[in-house]
Amino acid sequence: MLDLFNRWFQRHFSDPQVVFLVVFLILSFTIVITFNDTLTPVFAAIVIAYLLEGIIVLFNHWFHNRLISVILVFVAFLTVLMLTLFVITPLLWEQITDLIRDTPIYIERGRQLILQLPNHYNFISEEAVLEIFSLIQSEATAMGKHVLTLSINSIQSSITIMIYLILAPLLVFFFLKDKDKILGWFLHFFPKDTQLSTQVWREMDQQIGNYVRGKFWEITIISAFCFTTFSFLGLKYALLISVIVGLSVVVPYIGATVVTIPVALIAFFQWGWTADFAWLMFAYGMIQALDGNVIVPLLFSEVVNLHPVAIIVAILFFGGLWGFWGVFFAIPLGTLVSSVITAWPSLSQETVDVVL
């Protein structure tokens, strides 16, 4: 047994580059998971920097000066940030307030519908209906308490949010301006012979950059399509629901399924079983089909090269470890695992493509 373990260890860890890569990945994941809350503005700044880097490269072709390109793009970013904070956010908050105010009305309508079930379906007893409504009422009460707690916590953490709003843009600017210096300083701690790590890093750098930019445009396009459609059809809380639908694309497969429930419920409570409800659900289905069959293939044709099972497992695993950021980066992190397996010297000749 010991000889078997020794042969396995020699086959997979005889190369010093492999040992360094393993140690580096373990330390990186440990730091990220341990200091998740503390480093939130850093993670957000890295995501935004990746998002803006593609625009800077485009501007650099015109001006041939990275500093000028960084300043122009950063000013545009600050303008969009200010518009989001002072125009879109108040509208979102107003619709959230309206939804909370109307929730008791929707619960009462739901209660009336549930109480009518025994009259239409003999196999549903009145006791079962009362039990269902009791469960819904308890869940609504728990949700209300959660919203109240969230509001109190948000008031308490408002200073932290303001600090993040100042720190994150500053970090974005310096990440963009001093990109080469920061990477050079970081690579200074690496051994000279890092061919394996460099191979994995180059692939991941391209994958993460394309993924972040692709996700941003997917969220923006889907939110815009939904807002235009919902507003045209007269759906309540159109902006709020559109943003939720747009953000749901962060979680592949699962997000689109889950977000369909609030869209359908709000449309049903507003119109009931009418032609308006049918038209809205048809339009929503077309948007989801457009996202899955046109937008995603165009934006992620060179990024998402994982099997759907691998993507779902990555979402569950990294989301459980790292929360929102784990879900957001599930696909790049899954690609990282795939890249490491592919680049591993003793595994590169094996049939690992069967797994991913």
C-alpha positions as CSV (number, residue, x, y, z in Angstrom):
1,M,0.0,0.0,0.0
2,L,2.8,2.4,0.9
3,D,4.6,1.5,-2.4
4,L,1.5,2.3,-4.3
5,F,1.2,5.7,-2.6
6,N,4.8,6.4,-3.3
7,R,4.5,5.6,-7.0
8,W,1.4,7.8,-7.2
9,F,3.1,10.7,-5.4
10,Q,6.2,10.4,-7.6
11,R,4.1,10.3,-10.8
12,H,2.1,13.4,-9.9
13,F,4.3,15.6,-7.6
14,S,7.9,14.9,-8.8
15,D,7.9,18.2,-10.7
16,P,8.7,21.3,-8.5
17,Q,6.5,23.4,-10.7
18,V,3.5,21.1,-9.8
19,V,4.3,21.5,-6.1
20,F,4.5,25.3,-6.4
21,L,1.2,25.4,-8.3
22,V,-0.6,23.3,-5.7
23,V,0.8,25.4,-2.8
24,F,-0.1,28.6,-4.6
25,L,-3.7,27.5,-5.3
26,I,-4.2,26.3,-1.7
27,L,-2.9,29.6,-0.3
28,S,-5.0,31.6,-2.7
29,F,-8.2,29.8,-1.9
30,T,-7.5,29.9,1.8
31,I,-7.0,33.7,1.7
32,V,-10.1,34.3,-0.4
33,I,-12.3,32.2,1.8
34,T,-10.9,33.4,5.1
35,F,-11.0,37.2,4.2
36,N,-14.0,37.1,2.0
37,D,-15.9,40.0,3.7
38,T,-12.8,42.1,4.3
39,L,-11.6,41.9,0.7
40,T,-15.0,42.5,-0.9
41,P,-14.0,46.0,-2.4
42,V,-10.8,44.4,-3.8
43,F,-12.8,41.6,-5.5
44,A,-15.3,44.1,-6.8
45,A,-12.5,46.3,-8.1
46,I,-10.8,43.3,-9.9
47,V,-14.1,42.4,-11.6
48,I,-14.7,46.0,-12.7
49,A,-11.0,46.3,-13.9
50,Y,-11.4,43.2,-16.0
51,L,-14.6,44.7,-17.4
52,L,-13.0,48.0,-18.3
53,E,-9.7,46.5,-19.6
54,G,-11.2,45.5,-22.9
55,I,-12.4,49.1,-23.5
56,I,-9.0,50.5,-22.5
57,V,-7.3,48.2,-25.1
58,L,-9.7,49.5,-27.7
59,F,-9.0,53.1,-26.8
60,N,-5.3,52.5,-26.7
61,H,-5.4,51.6,-30.4
62,W,-6.7,55.2,-31.1
63,F,-4.6,57.2,-28.6
64,H,-1.5,55.1,-28.3
65,N,-1.3,56.2,-24.7
66,R,-2.5,53.9,-21.9
67,L,-2.7,56.7,-19.3
68,I,-5.1,58.8,-21.4
69,S,-7.2,55.7,-22.2
70,V,-7.4,54.8,-18.5
71,I,-8.5,58.3,-17.6
72,L,-11.2,58.5,-20.3
73,V,-12.6,55.1,-19.4
74,F,-12.4,55.7,-15.7
75,V,-14.3,59.0,-16.1
76,A,-17.0,57.2,-18.1
77,F,-17.1,54.5,-15.4
78,L,-17.6,57.1,-12.7
79,T,-20.4,58.8,-14.7
80,V,-22.2,55.5,-15.1
81,L,-21.7,54.8,-11.4
82,M,-23.2,58.2,-10.4
83,L,-26.2,57.7,-12.7
84,T,-26.8,54.2,-11.2
85,L,-26.6,55.5,-7.6
86,F,-28.7,58.7,-8.1
87,V,-31.1,57.8,-10.8
88,I,-31.6,54.0,-11.1
89,T,-31.2,53.1,-7.4
90,P,-34.0,55.5,-6.2
91,L,-36.4,54.1,-8.8
92,L,-35.5,50.6,-7.7
93,W,-36.1,51.4,-4.1
94,E,-39.4,53.0,-4.9
95,Q,-40.6,49.8,-6.7
96,I,-39.3,47.7,-3.8
97,T,-41.3,49.8,-1.4
98,D,-44.4,49.4,-3.6
99,L,-44.0,45.7,-3.7
100,I,-43.7,45.4,0.1
101,R,-46.7,47.5,0.5
102,D,-48.8,45.4,-2.0
103,T,-47.6,42.1,-0.6
104,P,-50.5,41.7,1.9
105,I,-53.0,42.3,-0.9
106,Y,-51.3,39.5,-3.0
107,I,-51.3,37.2,0.0
108,E,-55.1,37.7,0.5
109,R,-55.7,37.1,-3.2
110,G,-53.7,33.9,-2.9
111,R,-55.7,32.9,0.2
112,Q,-59.0,33.3,-1.7
113,L,-57.7,31.2,-4.6
114,I,-56.5,28.5,-2.3
115,L,-59.8,28.4,-0.4
116,Q,-61.6,27.7,-3.7
117,L,-59.5,24.6,-4.6
118,P,-61.7,22.1,-2.7
119,N,-64.7,23.3,-4.7
120,H,-63.0,22.5,-8.0
121,Y,-60.9,19.5,-7.0
122,N,-62.5,16.8,-4.9
123,F,-59.2,15.2,-4.0
124,I,-58.0,18.4,-2.2
125,S,-59.4,18.6,1.3
126,E,-60.1,21.8,3.2
127,E,-57.6,20.7,5.9
128,A,-54.9,20.5,3.3
129,V,-55.8,24.0,2.0
130,L,-55.6,25.5,5.4
131,E,-52.3,23.8,6.0
132,I,-50.9,25.2,2.7
133,F,-52.2,28.7,3.5
134,S,-50.7,28.5,7.1
135,L,-47.4,27.5,5.5
136,I,-47.5,30.4,3.1
137,Q,-48.5,32.8,5.9
138,S,-45.6,31.7,8.1
139,E,-43.2,32.0,5.2
140,A,-44.4,35.5,4.5
141,T,-44.1,36.5,8.2
142,A,-40.5,35.1,8.2
143,M,-39.7,37.0,5.0
144,G,-41.1,40.2,6.6
145,K,-38.9,39.7,9.7
146,H,-35.9,39.1,7.4
147,V,-36.6,42.3,5.4
148,L,-36.8,44.2,8.7
149,T,-33.6,42.7,10.0
150,L,-32.0,43.4,6.6
151,S,-33.1,47.1,6.8
152,I,-31.7,47.5,10.3
153,N,-28.4,45.9,9.3
154,S,-28.2,48.0,6.2
155,I,-28.6,51.1,8.3
156,Q,-25.9,49.9,10.6
157,S,-23.6,49.1,7.7
158,S,-24.2,52.3,5.7
159,I,-20.8,53.7,6.8
160,T,-19.1,50.5,5.5
161,I,-21.0,50.8,2.2
162,M,-19.9,54.4,1.8
163,I,-16.3,53.4,2.4
164,Y,-16.6,50.7,-0.2
165,L,-18.0,53.1,-2.7
166,I,-14.9,55.3,-2.2
167,L,-12.4,52.5,-2.0
168,A,-13.6,50.3,-4.9
169,P,-13.3,53.1,-7.6
170,L,-9.9,54.1,-6.3
171,L,-8.7,50.5,-6.5
172,V,-10.2,50.2,-10.0
173,F,-8.2,53.2,-11.1
174,F,-4.9,52.0,-9.7
175,F,-5.5,48.4,-11.0
176,L,-5.9,49.9,-14.5
177,K,-3.2,52.5,-14.3
178,D,-0.5,50.4,-12.7
179,K,-1.5,47.0,-14.1
180,D,2.0,46.1,-15.3
181,K,3.6,47.3,-12.0
182,I,1.2,45.3,-9.9
183,L,1.6,42.1,-11.9
184,G,5.4,42.6,-11.9
185,W,5.5,43.0,-8.2
186,F,3.2,39.9,-7.8
187,L,5.3,37.8,-10.1
188,H,8.5,38.8,-8.2
189,F,7.6,36.3,-5.5
190,F,7.3,33.5,-8.1
191,P,10.1,31.1,-8.9
192,K,11.9,31.6,-12.1
193,D,10.9,28.3,-13.6
194,T,7.1,28.6,-13.6
195,Q,6.2,27.3,-17.1
196,L,3.2,25.3,-15.7
197,S,1.8,28.2,-13.6
198,T,2.3,30.6,-16.5
199,Q,0.4,28.3,-18.9
200,V,-2.5,28.0,-16.4
201,W,-2.4,31.8,-15.6
202,R,-2.5,32.9,-19.3
203,E,-5.5,30.7,-20.0
204,M,-7.3,31.8,-16.8
205,D,-6.5,35.5,-17.4
206,Q,-8.1,35.4,-20.9
207,Q,-11.0,33.2,-19.6
208,I,-11.8,35.5,-16.6
209,G,-11.6,38.7,-18.7
210,N,-13.9,37.4,-21.4
211,Y,-16.3,35.9,-18.9
212,V,-16.6,39.1,-16.8
213,R,-17.1,41.3,-19.9
214,G,-19.5,38.7,-21.4
215,K,-21.6,38.5,-18.2
216,F,-21.8,42.3,-17.9
217,W,-23.2,42.6,-21.4
218,E,-25.5,39.6,-20.9
219,I,-27.0,41.2,-17.8
220,T,-27.3,44.6,-19.5
221,I,-28.9,43.2,-22.6
222,I,-31.4,40.9,-20.8
223,S,-32.3,43.7,-18.3
224,A,-32.9,46.1,-21.2
225,F,-35.0,43.7,-23.2
226,C,-37.1,42.8,-20.1
227,F,-37.6,46.4,-19.1
228,T,-38.7,47.4,-22.6
229,T,-41.0,44.4,-22.9
230,F,-42.5,44.6,-19.3
231,S,-43.0,48.4,-19.6
232,F,-44.7,48.0,-23.0
233,L,-47.1,45.4,-21.6
234,G,-47.8,47.4,-18.5
235,L,-46.4,45.0,-15.8
236,K,-46.0,46.4,-12.4
237,Y,-42.5,46.8,-10.9
238,A,-41.0,46.5,-14.4
239,L,-37.6,48.0,-13.5
240,L,-37.2,45.8,-10.4
241,I,-38.2,42.6,-12.1
242,S,-36.0,43.4,-15.1
243,V,-33.0,43.9,-12.9
244,I,-33.7,40.6,-11.1
245,V,-34.1,38.7,-14.3
246,G,-30.9,40.3,-15.6
247,L,-28.9,39.3,-12.5
248,S,-30.3,35.8,-12.6
249,V,-28.1,35.0,-15.6
250,V,-25.2,35.0,-13.2
251,V,-26.3,31.5,-12.2
252,P,-26.6,29.5,-15.4
253,Y,-29.6,27.2,-15.8
254,I,-30.8,27.6,-12.2
255,G,-31.2,31.4,-12.2
256,A,-33.6,31.5,-15.2
257,T,-35.7,28.7,-13.6
258,V,-36.0,30.4,-10.2
259,V,-36.7,33.9,-11.5
260,T,-39.6,32.7,-13.6
261,I,-41.7,32.2,-10.4
262,P,-41.8,35.9,-9.3
263,V,-42.4,37.0,-12.9
264,A,-45.4,34.6,-13.3
265,L,-46.8,35.4,-9.8
266,I,-46.7,39.2,-10.2
267,A,-48.2,38.9,-13.7
268,F,-50.9,36.5,-12.4
269,F,-51.9,38.7,-9.5
270,Q,-52.0,41.8,-11.7
271,W,-54.1,40.2,-14.6
272,G,-55.2,36.7,-13.7
273,W,-55.7,34.1,-16.4
274,T,-56.1,36.6,-19.2
275,A,-54.6,37.3,-22.6
276,D,-52.3,39.9,-21.0
277,F,-50.8,37.3,-18.7
278,A,-50.3,34.9,-21.7
279,W,-48.7,37.6,-23.8
280,L,-46.3,38.5,-21.0
281,M,-45.2,34.9,-20.3
282,F,-44.8,34.3,-24.1
283,A,-42.6,37.4,-24.4
284,Y,-40.6,36.4,-21.3
285,G,-40.1,32.9,-22.7
286,M,-38.9,34.4,-26.0
287,I,-36.3,36.5,-24.1
288,Q,-35.1,33.5,-22.2
289,A,-34.8,31.6,-25.5
290,L,-33.0,34.5,-27.1
291,D,-30.6,34.5,-24.1
292,G,-29.9,30.8,-24.3
293,N,-29.7,30.3,-28.0
294,V,-28.3,33.6,-29.3
295,I,-26.7,35.9,-26.7
296,V,-24.9,33.2,-24.7
297,P,-23.3,31.5,-27.7
298,L,-22.2,34.9,-29.1
299,L,-20.7,36.2,-25.9
300,F,-19.3,33.0,-24.5
301,S,-18.4,30.9,-27.5
302,E,-14.7,30.8,-26.4
303,V,-15.3,30.9,-22.6
304,V,-17.9,28.4,-21.5
305,N,-16.3,25.1,-22.5
306,L,-17.5,23.1,-19.6
307,H,-20.2,20.4,-19.5
308,P,-23.5,21.6,-18.0
309,V,-23.0,19.0,-15.2
310,A,-19.6,20.5,-14.4
311,I,-21.1,24.0,-14.4
312,I,-23.8,23.1,-11.9
313,V,-21.3,21.3,-9.6
314,A,-19.0,24.3,-9.8
315,I,-21.9,26.6,-8.8
316,L,-22.9,24.5,-5.9
317,F,-19.3,23.9,-4.7
318,F,-17.8,27.4,-5.0
319,G,-21.1,29.1,-4.1
320,G,-21.1,27.1,-0.8
321,L,-17.5,28.1,-0.1
322,W,-17.5,31.7,-1.2
323,G,-21.1,32.9,-1.4
324,F,-22.0,35.4,-4.2
325,W,-18.5,35.7,-5.5
326,G,-18.3,31.9,-5.7
327,V,-21.4,31.7,-7.8
328,F,-20.3,34.6,-10.0
329,F,-16.9,33.1,-10.7
330,A,-18.1,29.4,-10.7
331,I,-17.5,29.0,-14.4
332,P,-14.0,30.6,-14.4
333,L,-13.1,28.6,-11.3
334,G,-14.4,25.4,-12.9
335,T,-12.3,26.3,-16.0
336,L,-9.3,26.8,-13.7
337,V,-9.7,23.2,-12.3
338,S,-10.0,22.0,-15.9
339,S,-6.9,23.9,-17.0
340,V,-4.9,22.6,-14.0
341,I,-5.9,19.0,-14.8
342,T,-5.1,19.5,-18.5
343,A,-1.7,21.1,-17.8
344,W,-0.7,18.6,-15.1
345,P,2.4,16.8,-16.6
346,S,1.4,13.3,-15.7
347,L,-2.3,13.8,-16.6
348,S,-1.9,15.6,-19.9
349,Q,-1.5,12.3,-21.7
350,E,-4.5,10.7,-20.1
351,T,-8.1,10.9,-21.3
352,V,-9.2,13.7,-18.9
353,D,-11.4,15.2,-21.6
354,V,-14.0,12.6,-20.7
355,V,-14.7,14.4,-17.4
356,L,-14.9,17.9,-18.8
